[in-house]
Amino acid sequence: MMCIIMMNKVVVSLFITSVLVFWRTDVYAYTDSRPLLPPFPNGVCSGSVVTIPQDELYSTRSSPFNLFSSIENIMLPPRNIKVWMPAEYHKPEFRTHRFPVLYCHDGQNAMEDADSWTGSSWRLVGALTRMYERDMLRIEAPPIVVLVPCGEGDFAPGISRRHSEYGDMPHPVSQAHGEFMATKLHPYIMDRFRVRDGPEHCAALGSSLGGQASLQLMLRYPKIFGAAACMSPCFQAGTIAAVVSKSVSSERDDLRSKTIYIDNGGDVDDTRVPVIDVMDHFTMNDRWWNPGYWWLDTSLQPMIDAVRAILDQAGVQYRYEKFPGGRHNERAWAQRIHRPLLHLYGKEDVNERVDLFD
């Protein structure tokens, strides 16, 4: 009788142990299998943000005896820069891990709806977080994201600081912006954060003129920036000429090694961009006016086609996606921010199945 009782206890104990082992395995092996679809979460999404004070990167004190400092401040006014770190950055198991880095132009529009000039952000961090939860990244953890805001206001009436910083390739302010990103900001990020070295771990992303600025960084500083993602890019003549120059020179093979993503919306056949979309104006701050720029993506198509033709002729691999009826604003880019991120960081099989997420 005692033997039977002991055997029953052993059986019960083994059963409970197996259930607990199965439960723990099931919990820790769980991967969110839901489709990757917008809208993505707003905000830092369990990560953390560090703000780099402007005086650590810019010459904040102009002086008549320091002409260079004064000119530099006129061309690139000082501003704070935010850096988002994924939750993994501070976890013990990642304490020796180094992360890729993604630089975002118009960084004020990339993460927080309340910070965006239209009241709607791209929700880039939310998309990255969702991709990581669904095991869609080919990297071990999400990248560090450097949110670089554009210059505000005008140099003079009708001359926008943003349009100058992200302007055409020969523009002196555009050149100054590129030099700042490559020779001041990137070394600072490398020194302060656990960032992987090498162009294969460093990318730039932007929309509209910010897309042009991202491509320019890759063209100007190929030993630093290995990838560019351009949403609804506004490519100008000098930038297109620079792509031509790279594609016919000894640097062609280097261009072929880069990761490039281009997309845009606009009119396609019978699908037209609506002149007004009332949903644009339901925003998360008091900036209720969210211009849709309904004509822009359509009008930018010839310049995009020119860059694509040059890349095709040079045998450069890139990804191009077209979104019929897509508007030219942050709300529209938030609907597809996962596309460039999948091309930059997604697993190959996931990237090839990207159309399944629509």
N, C-alpha and C positions, 0 to 999 in steps of 0.2 A: 504493500500500500504506500509506504514511504517512498519507494522507488518511483511509483507512478506519479506521486505529487511532485517529486523533484524533476522528473522528465517534463511534466506539464509546465513547471516554472521555467525550465530551460527553453522550451518551445515558445512560451509567451515572451521571454526575454529576447530571443532571437528575432521574433516577429516585430517587436517594438523597435529593436535596433535597426532592422532592415527598413522599417518605415521611416525612421529618423534619417538614415543615410540617404534614402531615396528623396525625402523631402529636401534635405540640404543640397543634394546634387541638383534637384529640379529647380530650386530657388536660385542657386548660383549660376546655373547654366542658362537661365532664362534670358531670352533676347526678345525685345519688343518687335513683333512681326507685322504691326499695322502698316498700311501704306504711308509713304512719305508725301504728305500733302499739306499745302498751306491752308489756313493761316498758321504760321509758326509762333511759338511763344515770344512774348515781348520781354526785353530786359536781359539781365545777366545770367539767368538760367542756372543757378547753383554755382556759377563761377565767381570770380572776384575782379575788381577793377582797381588799378593804380593810376593816379593822375600825376603825370610828369609836369612839374611847374615850368612855366615858360622861361624863367630865368636860368634853368639848367640847360637849355638848348639854344636859346636866342640871345642876341646882344640886346639886353633890355635897357641899357643906359646909353642914350645917344649923347654925343658931345661934339661941339664944333671943332675940337682938337682931334677927334677920331672920325675922319671922313668915311672910312670903310663901314664902321658901325652904323653911322647915320644912314648911309645908302642901303645897307642891309635891312635896317628896320623899315625903310620906306618900301623896299621891294617885297619883303616877307615880314609883315608885322608879327610880333611875338604872340603866342597863344599856348594854352595848356593842351596837352595831348594825353588821351586816355589809352590805357593798355588793359585789355581783357585777358584773363588767364582762366583756363578751364579748371573745374574742381580738382581734376587729377594733378594739377601742378603742385598742390599742397598735400597730397596723400603720401604716406610713408613709402608705399611701394614704387612711387615715381620720383623719389627724392634725388636720384642720380640721373633721371631721364632728361634729355634735351628735346625741346619741342620745335617743330617748324614755326615759321612766322609769316603772317599775312598782313600786309599793309593796306589799309582801306582809305581811299580818297573820299572826301566828303564824309569823314568819319562821324560827324555829328548826326548823320542820317542813317547810320548802319545798324544801330542796336536798340535804342530807346525811342519809342514813339514820341514821348514828351520832349525829347531833345531835337527832334527833326524840324526843319524849317517849314514843313507842310503838316506836321502833326501825325505823320505816318512814317515809320522807318522801314528799312529793308528786313529787319528782324533776322539779320545774318547769324547772330549768336544762337538764336532759337533754332534755326535750321541746322547749324553745326551740331548742336546738342541732340536734336532728334536723329540725325544721321549716326551719331556715335551710339545712341541707345539702340538703334536698329542694326548695329554691327555692319554698317555700310562703308566705313572708312578703311582704307588700306594702311593707315598709320595707326600707331598704338593708342594715341589720344588726340583730341582736337588740337589745332594749332593755337599759339598765342596770336591775338588779333590786336594790331596797333591802329587805333582810330584817329586818323589825322584830319582835323577839321580844315575846311578851306578858309581863305582869307575873307573877311567880311567888309562890306561897303565898297566904295569906289575910290580909285586914285583921283579921279576927276569926274565930273558929270558925264555919264555914259560910258565910262571905262571901268568895268568891274574888276575887282581884285581877283575874284575866282577865275574869271575868264582869262586873266593874265597868267596866274599861277599854272593853270591847266591849259594854257594856250599852245599855239603851234610850235613846232620844233625850234625854229630860229628865234622865238620870242625871248628876250633877255630875262624876263621874270620867270618864264617856264624853265629856262636853263638854271636859274638860281634855285627854283623849287627842286628840280632833280638833283642838283648838287647837295642841297640840304638833306634830302632823303638819304642819299648814298653815303655822304661823308660825315654827317653829324648825327642824324637820327639812328641810322642802322648800327653804327659802331656803339652808340649809347645803349641800344637795345641788346646788342650782343654782350656788352660788358655787365649790364645790370640783371638780365634775365637768362634763364637756362635755355638758350636758343641754339639750334643746330647750325653749324657753319656750312657754307656752300650754296650756290644758286639753286640747286635742286630742292632746297628746303626754304626758299625765300620767294614769295609771290606778292603781286600787287593786284588790287581789284578796284574798280570804280565804274561809275555810270555816267553817260553823256560825255562831257569834257573830262570827267574823272576817268572814264574808260580810255580816252586818248592819253591822259597823263600816265596811266598804268602801263600802256604799251610803250610809251616813251622811256620809262624807267628801264624796262627790259632791253630796249634798243641802245640806250646810252650807257648802261652799266650791266652788261651781260655776265660779268663775273660775280655780280651780287644778286641780281634778280633773274630767276630761272623760269618764271611764269607770269602771265598777264591775263586777267579776266576782264572783259570789256562788255558791259551791258549797255545796249543802245548807244554805242560810242559815236562821238562827234569827231571823226577823223578829218584833219585839215591837210592842206596841200603839202606843207613841209613834213608832216608826219608820214604821209603817203610816199613822198620822195625818199625819206629815210629808210622805209621798208624796201623800196626799189634798190637803194644803194647797198643795203645789207644783202639782198638776195642775189646780186650780181658780182659781189666782191668775194674775197677770200673768207669772209665771215659767214658765208652761206651755210656751211656745215654747223656752225654754232647756232644759227637761227633755226636750223632743223632740229636741234636738240631741245628747243624750248617747248613749254606747254602754253598753248594759246586757246582762249575761249572768246567767242564773239557771238552776241545775239542782238536781236531787235524786234520790235513790234511793227506797227504800221498797217497800211492798207494792203490787202492781198485778195485779188480777184473781187468777189462779191462781199468779202468781209471788210468792213470799213471801221475806222476808229471813230467812235461817237464824239461829237463836238463837246457834249456835256455828259458827265457821269456824276450824278448826285451823290453817290457813295464816296466820292473823293473828299467831300466836305464834312463827313462824320469823323472828326479827328480826335486825338487823345490830348490835345491842348487847345489853347485859345486861337490858334492859327487856322481858323475855319476855312480860309481860302487855299485850296490845293489845286493849282493850275494843272490841267491835264496835258497841255501842249500837244493837242491832238494831231497836229500836222507834222511834228518834228521827226518821229521815227520814219515816216514815209519819205520826208525830204532828205534824210541822212542816208537813205539806201544806196545812192550812187557811190558815195565815198566808201561805204562798207564793201560794196561789190568790187571797187577798185583794189582795196587791200586784199580781199579774198583772191582776186585774179592774180595778183603778184605772188601771194603765198602758194597758190596752185602751180604757177609757172616754175617756181623755185623748188617745188617738191617738199614744201613745209607742211607737216601735219598739224591740223588744228580742228577745233570743233565749232561748228556754226549752227545756231538754232534760230528758227523764225517763229514768232508768236503773233499770228494774224489778229489784228484788231487791238494789239497792245498799245497802251498809252505811254507817254514819256514822263513818268513821275515815280516817286518812291513807292506809292501803293502798288503800281504795276510791277515794279522790280521785286517787291516783297512776295509776289505771287510766283516768282520763278528764281528766287535767290538760291534755291537748292541746286539748280542746274550748273552754274559755274563752280559751286563748291564740290559737286560730284565729279566734275572734270578735273579739278585740282587735287582732290583728296579721296575720291571714291574708289572702291574696289572695281577692278576692270569689268567683272561680270555684272555688277550693279550699274555701272555707268552705261553699259551696253543695253541694259533693260530700262533705261531712264524713262522711256515713253510709257512704261507700265504704271508709272506713278500719277498719270493724269486721270 
